[in-house]
Amino acid sequence: MAESRINSGRFDARALYDALDDQRRSRAMSWQQVAEETGVSSSTLTRTRHGGRMEVDGTLAMVRWLGRTIESFTYAALRRGTD
């Protein structure tokens, strides 16, 4: 049961990437423009897409650009449908 609570609080990098892609498309932006506006490198965006290791500062910058909270990208929040 404790493991279930720990896993439900884990961050979902793929959900962050999907949200970035949705926002990028709705604003008719390139990934390079997203990188410039968020202040993260293109390689950080690529790592996010592939679920690779992410740095806290870059993750927070992307979440802030989306106008969301970091908690909204946890597995538990995504199951509840929380933004």
Secondary structure, 3 states (H helix, E strand, C coil): CHHHHHHHCCECHHHHHHHHHHHHHHCCCCHHHHHHHHCCCHHHHHHHHCCCCCCHHHHHHHHHHHCCCHHHHEHHHHHHCCC
